[in-house]
Amino acid sequence: MRIIQTFTVPMSLCFLEGQARFWQENGHELHILTAAGDELVSFGHRYRVSIQAISFRRSSISYWQDLKSLYQLVCYFRKYRPDIVHGNTPKAALLTMIAARLTSVPTRIYEIHGLPLETASFWGKIMWQPIEKISCSLATRVIAVSSSLRQSVIKHRLVAPTKIVVIHHGSCNGIDSSHIFSQKNIDFTTIEFIRRELGLIEENPTVGFVGRLCLAKGIQELYKAWQIVKAHVPDAKLILIGEEDTRKRPSKKLLNAMDKDPTILRIGQRHNIATYYTLMDFLVLPSYREGLGNVVLEAAAMGKPAIVSDVTGLQDAVVADETGIFCQPRSIQDLVEKILFYLQNPAIRHIHGIKAQKRVQTYFQPQAIWQAKKALYTDLAEATNSVPLQYVSPILQTTH
């Protein structure tokens, strides 16, 4: 079976780490198409898969550039005649579904990793609604990476309930809690080196944030909440890991204020992220929306609970008062209360961390998700109309 996966930008190839080798081992020919970038070349060499740079742009509609990308996709699909095309991320998925339909690709999958129109402005909704609807209508099957995301897609009337599924218990690729995100594989010499580098002492209560620095991740509310938190717990530290989002970056005033605050450590992007989870007592992600919240599951695999907004995606990443705590979206005061609760109750925090780790190890193993996705591919390739129930989230089985 020849499979083509597309992503708008190569940084999203993290969604295929490990999975690429799985498809090869199961006799499938995998092709990866994204915008040009070192990550794409590196991915191709690492997994020995076919790659192709497409002139995707992550920004909103750009007619000339998008027509050029569409032409490149049509040419590629005509040349290689895939059995399945699998579009990821909104811009790449839209153009992929159109090109696949034009070239009569029999199986077209659109995997939704998040729904931008949930938090878009009025004009943003005017743009995103038809884009998502076209992608869903041209796809022969739509995958949502979490149950709450599926419900949101249906609520926005983008797709019929019978056409959209959640694979296994959710997630596009699972969490490797046996190797990458395993406490057993952490080098504690490295931990101590990083701790000294950041100026931390073991007694410092440490709160972590991992993600793009943008308003939609709740970074502004987190900063304001932290100003109140540190007044109650002066020795606490907040570590911010992630790059500024070039599309919706926070104001320079906010970034400067963070950099001047000695209790906030803004350290940019880090590749050995599992090591940094070890430094944290818990994670905070006050996002306005997510597809699932992979960083929450990564932290959980490392035994760290999380405080998250009660929003799409994150509702599936945490079990309330068992593996973490929900806070009200965009509420500074509620976020303060929840952070202080965890800081002042280390025993509860520890219990939540243990339960969070066990949940990830039980429900989000990569191999289980890959096998379920393989079953979906096989099912669709055989031109059946539904996914075998054993591979569908129990939540969804009642909807068919």
N, C-alpha and C positions, 0 to 999 in steps of 0.2 A: 504494500500500500504506500503510495506517495502522498506525503502530507506537507503542506506549506503553512507555516505560522508567520503572521505579520504583527509587528509592533511599530508604533510611530517612531520611538527613539530607542537606541540600543541599551540605554540604562535599564529599560524594562525587561531585558533578557534574564534578570534575576528570577523572573517568574518561571524560567525553564531550567534553572540549575539542577543538574542531576537527571531531570526528566528527559533531556535530549538523548542521553545514553540509554535510557530505558526503551525508547522507541527503536533505537538501532538494535538493541539486544533482542527485541521482539520482531525483527525482520522488516521494519518499516523504514522507508527512505524519507528523511526529514530535511526540509529546506527552510531557512530563516531569512526573512526580509525585514529590514528596518532602514531608517535613515543612516547615512554614513557615520562611522565613528570607530574609534579604537576598540570599544567594547565589542562591536560586531565582529571585527577581525579576530580579536582574541577568543571570542566564543567559538568561532568557526574552527580555529586551530585547536582549541582545547577539546572540543567534542568531535572534530573531523566531520562536520556537517556542511552542506552546501549553503553558502550565504550570498546575499545580493543586496547592495545598497539601493534604496529607492529614495527619491527626493521628497520624502514626507516632511511637512512642517507641522510642528506641534501647535502653532497658533491657530486662530480662527480661520474661516474660509478665505482662501487666496486662489481665485479662480484659475489663473494661469499655472501656478505651481501645482495645484491639485489636479488639473487636467494632464499636466506632464506626468505626475505620479500615477494617475489612472492609466495612461498610455503604457508606462513602464510595466505596470502590473498585468495589463492585458497581454502584452508581448511575452512576459515571463510565463503566464499561465498557458498561453497557446504553445509555447515551446516545450514545457514540461508536462502538460496535461495531468495535473494532480487529481487524485481521487477525493481528497479533502483539502479545503482551505479553512484556516482557523484564524480569524481576525481578532486582535486584541487592541485595546485602547481606542478611543472614539474616532480619531481622524483616520488611522490606518484601517480600522474595521469598516468604516463607511466606504472608503475607496476599494477595499478588498472585496466587500460584498457586491459592489457594483461590477467590478472587473470579473469576479467569479461568475456572476449571473450572465454577463455578456459573452463569456467563453464557455458557458454551459458546464461548469464544474458541478458534479452531481450533489456533493455534500458541502454545505457552507455553514460554518459554525461561527457565531459571534459570542465571545466571552466578555461579559461585562464585569469590570473590576471596580467600578464606582460610577455614580450618576451625577455628573457636573450640574445638571439642571436643577438638582435639589436645592443648591445654594446660590444659583445664578441670579443675576438681576433680572428685571422685567425683559430687557432686550436680550439678555443672555438666554432666558427661557425661550424667547421667540426663535433664537438660533438653534439651541440644542434640541428642542422638542422634535422638529422634523428630521434632524440628523439621526437621532436615536431611533426614531420610528422607521426611517428608511432602512437602517442597518438591520433592525429586527425583522422587518417584513421580507427583506431579501435573503435572510439566513434561513436555512432549513431547520436549525436548532439554535436556541439561545441558552447560554450557561450564565448563571449568576454565581458569584463566589461566596455568597452567604444567603441565608433564608430571608433576612430582613431586607436585603438588597432586592431579592426576587419580588418580595411583596411591594416594594417601592416602585419597581419597574411596572408591575401590573397596575398599581394604583394610578400611575401616570398614563395609563392606557397606551403603553408602547408595544405591548405584545399580549397575545392570548395566554392565559394561565397554562394551557396544555402544551405550549411550545417552549416554555422556559423551565429549566431544571437547575437544581443544585447538586453538584457531584459529591457523593459520599456525605460528609458532614460540613462541607464547605471548604474554601481555600482553593487557589489555583494550582498550588504546588506542594502544599503541606509544609511542615516544619521538621527539619532534620534534628530531632532531639537525641539521636544516638551518637552523632559525631560533631556537627558544627555547633549546635546549641546544647551542649552537654557539659555539666559542671565537672565531669570526670576528665575532660580534655583541656581544662583551663590551666595555663602555666602561671602559677602564683608568683613566680619571680617577675614575670611581665606585669602582673597586677600591681606589685609593689613599686615597680619602676614607673608605671603610669600614675599611681597614686602620688608619688613624689613629684613627678612632672607637673601634675595639676595642683600641687600644694594641698592635697587632702591628708587628713589624719584619720585613722580608723574610727575614731570616736565621732567624726562628723556625720550626722544624719544626712543621707544623700538621696536626692530626688532626681529622677532622670526624665528627659523628654527626647524622643527620637523621631525625626521626620523633617520634611521640608519646612523651613521657616517662612510661613505665610499666614495670613489672617484666617484662612479657612481651617487651619490646624488649631486655632484658638490660642495662638502665641501671645496675642495682646492681653487676653483675659488672664493667661498664666502669669505674665509679667506683673500685672496689677495685683493679682492674688498673692504673688510671692512677696510683694512689698509688705503685706499684712502678716503673712506667715513668718517671715524672718524677724519681725518684731516680737513674736512669741517664742521663736526658737532661733536665737541669734547665731548659733554655730552650725545651722543647717546650710547645705549647699545644693544648688540647682545646676545640673549639667545639661546643656542643650547640644544635641548631636544632630547635625544636618546642615545642608547648604541653604542659602537664601533662594527662594523661588523667584526666578527672573521675571515671571509673568505677573505674580501677585505678591511682590515682596513687601515686607513690613516697612514702615516709614523709617527714614534715617534717624529720626528723633528717637524712635523706639529702640532701634539697634544700638545707637550710641548710649542710651540709658542702660541697656543690658551690659554693654562692654565696660561701663564705668562702675557697675555694681560688683563689689568684691565677693558677694555670695553667689554670683551667677558665673558659670564657666561656659562660655560659648566656644566650642572647639571644632566646629565644622564637621565635614563628612569623615567618617571612620570606617575602614573596611573590616577590621577585626572587631565587629560590633559585639560579639558574644562576650569578649573580655570586658567591655564597658558595662554590660548588664550586670556583671559580677560586682561592680563598684556600687551599684544602686541598691537602695533599700526597697524602692518601688518605682514604677513608671507612672507618668501622668500624660494623658493624651486628651485634652479638652476640645477635640476636633468638632467641626460642624457636621461633617459627614465622612464616611469611609466606605470602602467596598467590603472590607472585613476587619482590617486593623492588624496586619501581619506583625508589626513591631510588638503589639500586645502579646501575641502568641509566642514570639521569639523570647520576650522577657519571661513569659510564663514557663517556657521550657527550661529557663535558667533558674526557676524557682522564685520568680519575682512577680508579685501581684500588681494590679494596675488600677488607677483611678481614670475612668473614661466618661465621656459624655454619653448620655442616653439617646443615641442617634443611630441611624441606619448603619449597618456594618458592625459597629462597636457593640451593638446589642447581642451579637453572636460571638464576640471575642471574649466576653466576660460573663460569668454566672454571678448574678448579684449576691453580694455578701457571702460568697463562697470562694471565688477566685479573684475577686476584686470588688470595686465599689463604683456605682454610677453617680455622676453629678449632673445637675441640670445644665443643659446646653447654654453657653454664653453667660452663665451666672457666676460672677466673680465671688460673691459671698458664699455660695454653696461650694464652690471649688476650694475656697479657704477652709471651710469647715471639714471637708473630706480630707484634704492634705494634712491638716492638724490632727484629725482623728488617727490617721495612719502613723504619723510621727509620734503621737503620744500613746499608741497601743501596739508596741512591737510584737507582742505575743499573738494578737489577732492577725497582724500583718504576716507573721511567719506561717500561721496555719493556712491563710489564704494562698500564700506562695506555694506551699506543698500541694494543695488541691489544684492550683493552676497548672503546676508541672505535671501532675498525674493526668489531668484532662487533656493536655496537649499530647502526651505520650499515648493516650488511649484513642483519641479521635482524629488526630491530624498527622498521622504518619505518612510520609510521601508515597511509599510504595502502595498503600491502600488507595490513595487518591489517583495515582497513575493507573492502577489496575481498573478502577472504576471508569476513568476517562477512556481507557482502551476498550472497555466493554461498550461504552457509548459510541466510539468510532466504529466498532464492528457492527453494532446494531444499525447505525445509520447507513453504513456502507451496504448492508444487506437490504436497504430500503424498507425497514420496518418503521412504525410510527411512534414507538414509545421506547423508553429506556427500561431494561429489566428492573423490577422493583427492588431487588436486593442491592442495586447500585445507586438508588435514589435516596436522598435524605428522608428519614421517617416522617418528618414534618410535611414533606411534599407528597407522600404516598396517598394521603387522604384527598388530594386535590385532583386526582385523575379519575 
